[in-house]
């Protein structure tokens, strides 16, 4: 497998504590030989999920720019300088869990209020030398994603209960891997977003140094063994398009890791050997995956910790996680709340 950047958030926390912050100085984040750089200086960071950032930055439903400033300042003050952000949800309505308001209301039809919020968020992050990882799709129903594209392609929507009706949900979203119309609609969305010009900075998104990376989606899965080659081909087509649109930005898949490739590590390595993929990601969910016994955490924490470091033993990526940080009772949570 090619030499690509592997990072784990917990280790980066320890590294970052001993490093001076590097000002971006209008430089892109790059990677070479397993290391992030800004200019010629190594770039270390602490990151968190901030999926709702574009909504919070808007002036419509859910928007609150005063709160946005407070949260960005809080995170910056506490050393968090890298935010993983949902570009926007898809569809007008759907399951109760769906994020509202949405960005892409119908194929190619956009809610400008949310786009304005994303513009504003990126401009405010740039002022604070903070970097964004932007993801554009989702396996799960909470932002539309696979299920919404399937509905737009007249293949039905996910069950009303979503993932809580797991067998029915999986059977439905597995159709995405073979849905050519779904993929075309999504690639059109990628083009529209990545070619946008920020109305506050007057920079094209593709030229904005506040954007560190584009991710294909949040935890893209095939949801079946039969769909694995189709899913891999779709991801490769998407990363090639992203590279053509934003050659100076990093690209990642947004994969969970082994769980994101139907427990097929060969497929995980194959997909990340793509020359258009700059670094790996893994997500860590010890509770969801039954690595720990939630009713008896002290007795099961050692097993959970060991699995966190398998198979890459300290070289795993983690950009979406709830994971034990060490052998104490410390729980690293991706939800950050300012006081």
N, C-alpha and C positions, 0 to 999 in steps of 0.2 A: 504494500500500500504506500502511496506517495506520502512525502513529508508534509503534513498539514498541521495547522495550529490546533493543539489540544489544550484546553484550559479547564480548571475547576474553580468555582467561585470561592470555595472555602480556603483553598491554598492561596488564591489571589488576595484574599483579605489579609493573610499573614504577610505576604510579600509587600502589599501596598502600604502597610503600616510603617515599613522601613524605607519607603521611597518618597522622594519629593514629587509633588504633583507637576506634571508637564503641561505647559500651556500649549494649546493646539496651534496657535499662530497661523490660523487659516490653512493648516495642513490636513490632509486626509489621514485617517487611520489606515495603515497598511499592515501586511504581514509578510515575513520572509523567514524561512527556516525555523518555523515553530515559535515565532515571537511577534507580538504586535508592536508597531512603531508609530509615533507621530514625528514626522521628519526623520531625524537620525536618532531620536531618543526612544528607548523602550517605553511602551505604554502599558501601565498596570491600572486596573480599575476594579471597583466594586459596583455591581449592577443590581437592578431589581425590575420586576414586572411593573409596568405603568400602563396597562392595557387601555385605560379610560382617558388617557391624556388628551386625545383630540376632542373628546366630548367636553372635558373640563375646560379646555381652552377656547371653546366656542362661546357664542353669545346667545345661544338658543337653549332648548331644553337640556338640562344637566350641566350647562355651562356656568363657570364661576371663576373668572380670571383672578380675582383676589385670592381665592383658595389655591389656584394653580401656582401663583407666585409664592405663596406660603409653603406649599409642598415642595416645589423646586428648591427653594432656599433651605428648607429643612434637610432635604436629601443632600444638597451640596455641602452644607455645614457638617453633616455627619459622614462625609467621605463617599457618598453614593454619586457617581458621575456618569453612569451608563444606564439608559432606560430602554426596556423592551416594550414596544408600543404597537397596538393594533391600529392599522391604517384606518379601518372602519368596518362596521358590520354590513351585512348584505340582506336585502329584502325589507318589505314594509312591516310585516308582522309575522307571527309564528309562535313557537313555543314560549311559555311564560318566562323561561330562562334567557330568552334572546336579549342581547344588549340593544337598548334603545336610547336615543334615536340612531338610525342607521345611516351609513354613507351612501352605498350603492342601492338605490331604492328599486331599480329595475336594471336589466342589462344596459350599461352605458348611460344610465340616468342617475345623476348624483345630487345629493343634498349639499348644497354649497355651504351651508352653515357649519357642517362638520369638516369640510375641506378647509374652511376659514380657521376653524379651531386647530387643525393640524398645522396649518401655516404658522399660526400664532405660537403654538407650542414649540415648534422647531426654532422659531426666531428667538424665543425666550431661553431655550436650551443653549443656543449658540452664544448668547450673551454671557452665559455662566460656564462656558467651556464644558458643557455636558454633551454626550453623544447618544444618538438614537439607533436602535435596532428595530426596523420596521417590518412587520409581517403582514402578508396580503391574503392569506387563505386560512382555513381552519377545518380540521377533521370533525370538530364537535359542533353541536347545534347552537351553542350559546352566542355565536356571532354570524350565523347563517352558513357560510362556508360550503362544504360539500353538499349538504342537504338543500341549501337554497339554489345552488347551481343545478342540481337534479330537478328541482321543482320548475325552474325556468326552462329546462329541457323537456318538460312534460313527462317526467319520470316519477312524479309524486314527491312528497315531503317526508321528513323523518317522523316517527311516531310522536304523538302529542306528549308522551312522557319522556321523550328523548332517550338519553343513556340509561334512564331508570327502567326502560323496557329493552334491555340490552340485546337479546337475540334478534328482535325485530329491527332495532336500530342498526346493528352490524350488517344484517342482510341487506338493508336499504342502502346505507352509505358505501357498501362494497361496490355498488353499481358505478360509482364515480370513476373508478380506475379505467373502465371501458367506455366512458361516455365522451365521445369526441366533441359533441356540441358543448358540453360542460367545460371542457378544456379550452375550446376556442373562446368562449365567453370570458373565462378567467384570464387568458393571455391578453385579450383586449383590455381587461381591467388593469393588468400589469402595465401595459403601454400607457394607458391614460394617467395612471398615478405617477409613474416614474418620469413622464415627460412634462409634468405640471411645473408651473412657475409660482413660487411663494410670493404672495402679494405684499408681504411685509418686508422681506429682504430683497425682493426682485431677483432672486436666484432661482434657476431651475433646480428641481429636486436632485437631478443627476449631477449638479455642480455644488451641492450644499455640503460643506465639510462637517456640519453638525450631524449628518447621517453617517454612522460608522458602517452599517451593514443592512442589506435587504435579505429577508428570509422568505422562502417560498410560502411557508405557512406555519401555523401552530400545530405541531405534532402530526404532520402528514402520515397517513397510514394507507395500506392497501385494503385492510380488513378481510383479506382472504389470501390463501396461497396462490390461487389462480390469477389474482390481480397484481401480484408482485412485479412481474416484468413490465406490465402496463404502467404501474405507478412509477417505477424507476425511469421509464422512458419519458413520462410526463414531467417529472422533476428535472431531468436532464434538458428537456426542451425549454423549460422555464428558466433554468439558470443560464442557458445560452442567450436567451432573450434579455435577461437582466444584465448580463455582461455587455451586450451590444448597446444597451440604453444608458448604462452608468459604469463605464470601464474603470473609473477611479475608486469606486466603492467596493467594499468586501461583500461577499455573498455566502450565505449558509442556507441549509435546508430547513432547520427548525425541528429536526428529528428528536424523538425521545431516546433514541438509541436502539437497543435490542428489541424493546417492546414496540418500537415504531416500524420494525421490519418483520413483523410476525415471527419474532424470535429467531431470525435468520441473520447471524452476524456476518456471513459472507456477503449478503445483500447490502448490509449497512456499510461495509468496507467498499464494496463496488460503487455504491452511489456516491460516497465521499471521495472516491478516487477521481471523480469528475474534475478536470482542470479548472472549471468555472466555480468550484466550491472551495472557499478559502480556509474554512475551519469547521471543525466538528461541533455538534451540540449533543448533549444528553440531558434528559429530564429525570428527576429522582423523586419518586413517590412511594416511600416505604409503606405508608398506611394503605394506599390504594392497591398496591401489589402484594399486600399481606406479608411484607418482610418483617414487620413487627406486629406484636399482639397489642392492639390499642387498649385492651383491658388489663394488660400486664406489661407496661413498657419497660420497667427496670429489668425484668427477666429476659426480655427479647431484644434489648437495644444493641447488644454486641453482635447479634446476627444481622440486624439492620445495617450496622456500620460496616461490617464485612462485605455485605452485598453492594453497598454504595461504592466500594472500590474495586468491584468486579465488573467487566473483565480487564479494565485498563489500569487498575492499581494506582490510583493517585493521579492519573492523567485524563480523567473523564471531564467532559464539558458539562456544565450545569447552568442553564439559563431559565429554568422553570422548576422550582423545587420546594419541597418541604422535607428536609433531611436532617438527621442528627449530625452535629458538627464534630463531636468527639464522644468519648465514652462516658461523659457526664450526662446530665439531663438537660442539655442545651438543644433546643429545637430551632433550626434555621427556617424561617418562614418567609415566603415571597411577598407577604403583605406588610407594607410599611405604613404606619399611621403617625402623622405629626401630632405633637401635643397641642 
